[in-house]
């Protein structure tokens, strides 16, 4: 019987496993890197063990340190979560060799399936040994791990070597294994998967399908169960292949078999020998706690002959600290507040006041809705995200709401090219035009109270405040009244009420409430994020044309071979690579010309706005 369990992971998944452990009466042990010393997963565990260092390679990928931590804390079992060492057979063996219970499949099954190349061979499939023009486009893919790391689409043969190099580096940083392979890339297919759960007595459940087609950078954004629109015959084929794959390697525990579905056919992608990020949608539909099931299977309990009956539909959205309008650039900073309505499930590894750093994945939370029908689940989730309070770094919240309400998604016309087609429209929403005015009025009220301790009978002088909203600058004009209220120059708008936290405006006979919250120069009006601008523009000299600034904090991991000041560069040519939050980001030449300055070198830490290079355009 498990009495104390260590989670060899961090963040949301560690908190998720701990929640089930508390319900089962199991003590919990967390490991943490130095940046994670005060992270939520470390705060909620019964015991913690430090892993010295900051990078995954020095901490969460050090299996030897994790095993020592489990023994030192008196744990008798280890749960790997997902990512990091969750699909590392050597780590699973080390856990077992130390006399600890491994919450996962046998190491031999991990070896057979966690390497995508060997998994394909097991099912009679082989990756491309050589790539020719006729094979394009192709997908470069990490053999170990998942989550979109180490994946690159290659459409030009000339780009293959560079993409292989980048994929290997990203895979090594994320999983400690730089093996990659190449396979044909199927355009605009659907990403469909089957959840399996197997015990040690020969029973294998196929717990329904999930559709995970809405992806960015090959990482899932919105997932749902069951996958809509599949024929009974195709569903049966998916189940059969998934169960066959599990039985082929004597699989036990929870796992996922992934497919790309195109033209009514299913193409096997891989088997993930771990719990998936999107497991909550399956839990909701089948009424099962998959983490609890993992623990019971590891303890030797039998599954029922048949799985539970599926009920309703569930949809999950991943809330990321990233800016979709700026190439999905990860964002860092303080998460001041995160709340969602009670109508949905929230899985997160953060609480108010936590810091979003540069070392790990930018996912803040998963938000899940379950309802009797797909339409109801989508509507509930979209509304909950729309009403959510997310104060801190820029997030993809608005993109998620727009995606859930997009006609292609609501009508279940799904494929992996969704964001290629619709990103521009989804990142150009129409912000509330009255948000700057509400912010200005609330600020004026707060300022007057702090300055005078209350209102005075002051002259009514026009006032102007400036804000940046959705990438554009806006002015709000208003005038204090002698009665202590406000008037506005905006046609058709009347100020009904204004204090430091709440503004009520009436426009065209309709009254709307605006809740206002301030964190430094960041102002939140309901769900709209604004930045208060100084009264007078910054006189600092702007950067020269062609300047390449760091779009995010991170580490310079590579500079293009032979690149130096004076080098000739072509528009769109990758010049250097930044690594942030376990992903590599290319910095490309904005124009054809000459490299006038190069201020970056491998290993250099940079902040947002750091000048990396300057390209002087030439005709």
BAKE-945068 format. One record per residue (C-alpha): x, y, z negated; residue number from 1. Coordinates in steps of 0.25 Angstrom, whole numbers, plus 5000, padded with zeros to 4 digits. Layout:
residues N
      x      y      z   resi
      X      Y      Z    NUM
...
end
This chain:
residues 619
      x      y      z   resi
   5000   5000   5000      1
   5005   5014   5004      2
   5007   5023   4992      3
   5016   5034   4997      4
   5017   5038   5012      5
   5028   5047   5018      6
   5024   5054   5031      7
   5036   5056   5040      8
   5031   5068   5047      9
   5026   5082   5044     10
   5015   5092   5046     11
   5001   5088   5050     12
   5002   5073   5051     13
   5009   5072   5038     14
   4998   5080   5031     15
   4988   5071   5039     16
   4994   5058   5034     17
   4995   5063   5019     18
   4980   5067   5019     19
   4977   5052   5022     20
   4987   5047   5012     21
   4981   5056   5001     22
   4967   5050   5004     23
   4973   5036   5003     24
   4981   5039   4990     25
   4994   5038   4997     26
   5005   5047   4992     27
   5012   5056   5002     28
   5027   5060   5006     29
   5031   5071   5015     30
   5044   5073   5022     31
   5047   5087   5026     32
   5058   5095   5033     33
   5063   5108   5028     34
   5054   5117   5036     35
   5042   5108   5031     36
   5046   5109   5016     37
   5033   5116   5013     38
   5024   5110   5025     39
   5010   5105   5021     40
   5014   5090   5023     41
   5025   5092   5013     42
   5016   5100   5003     43
   5005   5089   5003     44
   5013   5077   5002     45
   5015   5070   4988     46
   5030   5070   4990     47
   5040   5076   5000     48
   5054   5073   5005     49
   5062   5084   5012     50
   5069   5080   5026     51
   5080   5090   5027     52
   5080   5099   5039     53
   5070   5105   5049     54
   5070   5099   5063     55
   5063   5086   5065     56
   5076   5079   5068     57
   5081   5082   5055     58
   5069   5079   5047     59
   5056   5072   5052     60
   5064   5064   5062     61
   5074   5058   5052     62
   5067   5045   5049     63
   5078   5041   5039     64
   5075   5054   5030     65
   5060   5051   5031     66
   5062   5036   5026     67
   5071   5041   5015     68
   5060   5051   5011     69
   5049   5041   5010     70
   5058   5032   5001     71
   5062   5044   4993     72
   5047   5048   4991     73
   5043   5034   4988     74
   5034   5033   5000     75
   5030   5019   5004     76
   5025   5022   5018     77
   5029   5032   5030     78
   5019   5038   5040     79
   5026   5044   5052     80
   5015   5054   5056     81
   5017   5057   5071     82
   5029   5063   5078     83
   5043   5063   5072     84
   5046   5048   5068     85
   5032   5043   5070     86
   5036   5034   5082     87
   5050   5031   5078     88
   5052   5016   5076     89
   5065   5017   5069     90
   5058   5026   5059     91
   5047   5016   5057     92
   5057   5005   5054     93
   5065   5014   5045     94
   5052   5016   5037     95
   5049   5001   5036     96
   5064   4998   5033     97
   5063   5007   5021     98
   5052   4999   5016     99
   5041   5009   5019    100
   5028   5007   5026    101
   5027   5013   5040    102
   5014   5019   5044    103
   5015   5016   5059    104
   5017   5005   5069    105
   5028   4995   5068    106
   5042   5001   5073    107
   5041   4991   5085    108
   5028   4997   5089    109
   5034   5011   5088    110
   5046   5007   5097    111
   5037   5000   5107    112
   5027   5012   5108    113
   5033   5025   5103    114
   5043   5025   5114    115
   5034   5028   5126    116
   5043   5022   5136    117
   5043   5008   5129    118
   5028   5010   5126    119
   5025   5011   5141    120
   5034   4999   5144    121
   5026   4991   5134    122
   5014   4994   5142    123
   5021   4991   5156    124
   5023   5006   5159    125
   5036   5013   5162    126
   5041   5027   5162    127
   5048   5033   5175    128
   5062   5029   5176    129
   5065   5039   5187    130
   5058   5052   5191    131
   5056   5056   5205    132
   5048   5068   5211    133
   5037   5058   5214    134
   5035   5055   5199    135
   5033   5070   5195    136
   5027   5075   5186    137
   5032   5066   5175    138
   5032   5067   5160    139
   5044   5066   5151    140
   5040   5060   5138    141
   5047   5057   5125    142
   5047   5042   5122    143
   5045   5044   5107    144
   5035   5053   5100    145
   5024   5061   5106    146
   5017   5074   5104    147
   5022   5080   5117    148
   5036   5081   5113    149
   5046   5077   5124    150
   5036   5077   5135    151
   5038   5085   5148    152
   5031   5085   5161    153
   5041   5086   5173    154
   5035   5091   5186    155
   5049   5093   5193    156
   5060   5083   5194    157
   5070   5094   5192    158
   5064   5096   5178    159
   5065   5082   5173    160
   5079   5082   5167    161
   5076   5094   5159    162
   5063   5089   5154    163
   5069   5076   5150    164
   5079   5083   5142    165
   5069   5092   5135    166
   5060   5080   5132    167
   5071   5072   5126    168
   5075   5084   5117    169
   5061   5086   5113    170
   5058   5071   5110    171
   5071   5070   5102    172
   5068   5082   5093    173
   5053   5077   5091    174
   5055   5062   5090    175
   5070   5059   5088    176
   5070   5052   5101    177
   5074   5058   5115    178
   5069   5047   5124    179
   5060   5052   5135    180
   5054   5045   5147    181
   5046   5050   5160    182
   5033   5046   5165    183
   5023   5051   5176    184
   5015   5063   5171    185
   5000   5062   5174    186
   4994   5075   5176    187
   4982   5079   5168    188
   4978   5066   5162    189
   4971   5064   5149    190
   4979   5060   5137    191
   4971   5049   5130    192
   4975   5041   5118    193
   4970   5029   5110    194
   4972   5028   5095    195
   4976   5014   5090    196
   4977   5009   5076    197
   4982   4995   5073    198
   4984   4987   5061    199
   4994   4976   5057    200
   4984   4965   5059    201
   4982   4966   5074    202
   4970   4976   5075    203
   4972   4988   5085    204
   4961   4999   5085    205
   4960   5009   5097    206
   4954   5021   5090    207
   4948   5028   5102    208
   4954   5038   5112    209
   4959   5052   5111    210
   4961   5062   5122    211
   4973   5071   5120    212
   4974   5078   5133    213
   4975   5092   5129    214
   4990   5094   5127    215
   5001   5104   5128    216
   5015   5100   5131    217
   5010   5086   5130    218
   5006   5088   5116    219
   4991   5086   5112    220
   4983   5098   5108    221
   4968   5093   5108    222
   4964   5078   5106    223
   4951   5071   5105    224
   4945   5058   5102    225
   4939   5050   5109    226
   4945   5054   5123    227
   4933   5059   5131    228
   4928   5054   5144    229
   4936   5041   5145    230
   4928   5029   5151    231
   4926   5017   5143    232
   4935   5009   5152    233
   4947   5019   5150    234
   4944   5019   5135    235
   4945   5004   5134    236
   4958   5004   5142    237
   4964   5014   5133    238
   4960   5006   5121    239
   4965   4993   5127    240
   4979   4999   5131    241
   4980   5006   5117    242
   4977   4993   5109    243
   4986   4985   5119    244
   4998   4995   5116    245
   4996   4994   5101    246
   4996   4979   5101    247
   5008   4978   5111    248
   5017   4983   5100    249
   5009   4977   5087    250
   5005   4992   5084    251
   5000   4995   5070    252
   4995   5008   5065    253
   4990   5021   5072    254
   4995   5024   5087    255
   4990   5030   5099    256
   4991   5026   5114    257
   4991   5037   5124    258
   4986   5038   5138    259
   4985   5047   5149    260
   4972   5046   5156    261
   4971   5050   5171    262
   4961   5047   5182    263
   4954   5037   5173    264
   4967   5029   5170    265
   4975   5028   5157    266
   4990   5029   5157    267
   4997   5025   5145    268
   5006   5035   5139    269
   5011   5030   5125    270
   5008   5025   5112    271
   5010   5034   5100    272
   5014   5025   5088    273
   5009   5034   5077    274
   4997   5043   5073    275
   4994   5054   5083    276
   4992   5069   5080    277
   4978   5067   5086    278
   4973   5055   5077    279
   4963   5064   5069    280
   4953   5063   5081    281
   4953   5048   5081    282
   4952   5048   5066    283
   4939   5057   5067    284
   4933   5049   5078    285
   4935   5035   5071    286
   4934   5040   5057    287
   4947   5034   5053    288
   4960   5040   5046    289
   4971   5035   5055    290
   4982   5038   5045    291
   4975   5030   5034    292
   4973   5019   5044    293
   4988   5019   5047    294
   4991   5018   5032    295
   4982   5006   5031    296
   4987   4999   5043    297
   5001   5001   5038    298
   4997   4994   5024    299
   4992   4982   5032    300
   4977   4985   5032    301
   4968   4979   5044    302
   4960   4988   5053    303
   4946   4984   5056    304
   4944   4976   5069    305
   4937   4988   5076    306
   4940   5003   5074    307
   4930   5012   5068    308
   4920   5018   5078    309
   4923   5031   5085    310
   4913   5043   5081    311
   4913   5056   5088    312
   4924   5065   5094    313
   4936   5072   5088    314
   4945   5083   5094    315
   4958   5088   5088    316
   4966   5100   5091    317
   4980   5103   5088    318
   4983   5117   5082    319
   4997   5121   5086    320
   5006   5133   5082    321
   5009   5136   5096    322
   5005   5147   5107    323
   4999   5140   5119    324
   5000   5153   5127    325
   5015   5153   5125    326
   5018   5139   5130    327
   5013   5133   5118    328
   5025   5139   5110    329
   5025   5134   5095    330
   5022   5145   5085    331
   5028   5146   5071    332
   5025   5154   5058    333
   5016   5154   5046    334
   5002   5147   5047    335
   4994   5157   5038    336
   4981   5150   5039    337
   4975   5137   5046    338
   4960   5133   5043    339
   4950   5126   5052    340
   4935   5124   5049    341
   4930   5112   5041    342
   4924   5106   5054    343
   4937   5100   5059    344
   4949   5092   5053    345
   4962   5099   5051    346
   4975   5092   5051    347
   4987   5101   5048    348
   5001   5102   5042    349
   5000   5116   5038    350
   4993   5125   5028    351
   4992   5140   5027    352
   5005   5147   5026    353
   5013   5136   5032    354
   5024   5139   5042    355
   5024   5133   5056    356
   5039   5131   5059    357
   5047   5128   5072    358
   5051   5113   5069    359
   5039   5105   5071    360
   5026   5103   5079    361
   5017   5116   5080    362
   5004   5109   5077    363
   4997   5116   5065    364
   4985   5107   5064    365
   4975   5097   5071    366
   4961   5101   5071    367
   4951   5090   5073    368
   4935   5090   5075    369
   4926   5077   5075    370
   4912   5077   5080    371
   4902   5068   5086    372
   4905   5073   5100    373
   4916   5078   5108    374
   4910   5092   5110    375
   4907   5094   5096    376
   4921   5090   5092    377
   4927   5100   5102    378
   4917   5111   5098    379
   4920   5109   5083    380
   4935   5109   5085    381
   4935   5121   5094    382
   4927   5129   5084    383
   4936   5125   5072    384
   4948   5129   5079    385
   4942   5142   5083    386
   4938   5145   5069    387
   4951   5140   5063    388
   4960   5149   5056    389
   4975   5148   5061    390
   4983   5160   5056    391
   4998   5159   5059    392
   5006   5155   5072    393
   4999   5155   5085    394
   4992   5142   5088    395
   4984   5135   5099    396
   4971   5137   5091    397
   4964   5145   5102    398
   4969   5135   5113    399
   4963   5124   5106    400
   4950   5131   5105    401
   4950   5134   5119    402
   4954   5120   5123    403
   4943   5114   5115    404
   4933   5123   5122    405
   4938   5122   5136    406
   4928   5116   5146    407
   4938   5105   5150    408
   4940   5100   5136    409
   4926   5101   5132    410
   4922   5093   5145    411
   4933   5083   5142    412
   4941   5086   5155    413
   4954   5083   5148    414
   4968   5081   5153    415
   4982   5085   5149    416
   4983   5097   5158    417
   4972   5105   5151    418
   4982   5115   5145    419
   4989   5116   5159    420
   4976   5121   5165    421
   4970   5129   5153    422
   4981   5134   5144    423
   4981   5148   5150    424
   4966   5150   5148    425
   4966   5144   5134    426
   4978   5153   5129    427
   4971   5165   5134    428
   4959   5166   5126    429
   4950   5179   5124    430
   4953   5184   5110    431
   4943   5191   5102    432
   4944   5205   5107    433
   4940   5211   5093    434
   4950   5203   5085    435
   4960   5215   5085    436
   4950   5224   5080    437
   4946   5215   5069    438
   4960   5214   5065    439
   4963   5229   5065    440
   4950   5232   5057    441
   4954   5221   5047    442
   4968   5226   5046    443
   4963   5241   5045    444
   4954   5237   5033    445
   4966   5229   5026    446
   4975   5241   5028    447
   4966   5251   5023    448
   4963   5243   5010    449
   4977   5241   5008    450
   4981   5255   5010    451
   4970   5262   5003    452
   4964   5252   4994    453
   4951   5254   5001    454
   4944   5263   5012    455
   4945   5278   5012    456
   4937   5288   5020    457
   4948   5290   5030    458
   4948   5297   5044    459
   4943   5288   5055    460
   4956   5287   5064    461
   4957   5277   5075    462
   4966   5265   5073    463
   4973   5255   5082    464
   4979   5241   5079    465
   4986   5232   5089    466
   4986   5217   5089    467
   4991   5206   5098    468
   4981   5196   5101    469
   4982   5184   5111    470
   4995   5190   5117    471
   4989   5204   5120    472
   4989   5217   5112    473
   4976   5223   5107    474
   4972   5236   5100    475
   4961   5237   5090    476
   4955   5251   5088    477
   4947   5255   5076    478
   4943   5267   5067    479
   4941   5267   5052    480
   4928   5274   5048    481
   4926   5283   5036    482
   4916   5272   5030    483
   4928   5262   5029    484
   4924   5254   5041    485
   4929   5254   5056    486
   4925   5258   5070    487
   4931   5252   5082    488
   4933   5258   5096    489
   4930   5245   5103    490
   4917   5246   5111    491
   4905   5238   5105    492
   4912   5234   5093    493
   4908   5238   5079    494
   4915   5235   5066    495
   4905   5229   5056    496
   4915   5225   5045    497
   4930   5225   5043    498
   4939   5222   5031    499
   4953   5216   5030    500
   4948   5201   5033    501
   4935   5202   5041    502
   4930   5211   5052    503
   4916   5210   5058    504
   4914   5217   5072    505
   4902   5218   5080    506
   4903   5218   5095    507
   4890   5218   5104    508
   4882   5215   5093    509
   4890   5203   5088    510
   4897   5203   5075    511
   4910   5195   5073    512
   4918   5192   5061    513
   4933   5193   5062    514
   4941   5187   5050    515
   4955   5194   5050    516
   4968   5188   5043    517
   4982   5194   5044    518
   4995   5187   5042    519
   5006   5198   5045    520
   5004   5203   5059    521
   4995   5192   5063    522
   4980   5194   5062    523
   4970   5184   5063    524
   4956   5188   5067    525
   4947   5176   5066    526
   4956   5166   5075    527
   4962   5177   5083    528
   4977   5180   5080    529
   4982   5194   5082    530
   4996   5200   5079    531
   4995   5214   5074    532
   5004   5223   5082    533
   5012   5235   5077    534
   5007   5249   5079    535
   5018   5253   5088    536
   5025   5243   5098    537
   5038   5237   5094    538
   5049   5246   5100    539
   5059   5234   5101    540
   5065   5232   5115    541
   5058   5220   5122    542
   5066   5209   5128    543
   5072   5209   5142    544
   5064   5203   5153    545
   5066   5189   5155    546
   5069   5187   5140    547
   5066   5173   5135    548
   5061   5173   5120    549
   5059   5161   5111    550
   5044   5158   5111    551
   5044   5151   5098    552
   5054   5148   5087    553
   5063   5136   5089    554
   5076   5130   5093    555
   5083   5132   5106    556
   5086   5117   5110    557
   5092   5118   5124    558
   5097   5128   5134    559
   5096   5125   5149    560
   5109   5119   5153    561
   5119   5129   5159    562
   5110   5141   5155    563
   5118   5153   5151    564
   5118   5168   5153    565
   5118   5171   5168    566
   5112   5158   5172    567
   5102   5159   5183    568
   5088   5154   5179    569
   5075   5151   5186    570
   5061   5155   5182    571
   5055   5144   5173    572
   5069   5137   5171    573
   5070   5132   5157    574
   5081   5139   5150    575
   5081   5134   5135    576
   5072   5125   5126    577
   5066   5129   5112    578
   5062   5118   5103    579
   5051   5122   5093    580
   5041   5113   5085    581
   5047   5100   5092    582
   5044   5105   5106    583
   5054   5111   5116    584
   5050   5124   5124    585
   5057   5128   5137    586
   5061   5143   5138    587
   5061   5145   5153    588
   5067   5157   5162    589
   5055   5167   5165    590
   5061   5171   5178    591
   5072   5167   5188    592
   5085   5175   5185    593
   5097   5175   5176    594
   5099   5172   5161    595
   5103   5185   5155    596
   5104   5180   5141    597
   5103   5167   5134    598
   5102   5168   5119    599
   5098   5153   5115    600
   5106   5141   5112    601
   5103   5127   5108    602
   5100   5126   5093    603
   5096   5140   5092    604
   5084   5144   5083    605
   5075   5155   5089    606
   5063   5162   5085    607
   5051   5167   5093    608
   5056   5179   5102    609
   5071   5175   5101    610
   5077   5179   5114    611
   5082   5167   5121    612
   5086   5171   5135    613
   5084   5182   5145    614
   5082   5179   5160    615
   5085   5190   5170    616
   5076   5189   5182    617
   5082   5190   5195    618
   5075   5191   5209    619
end
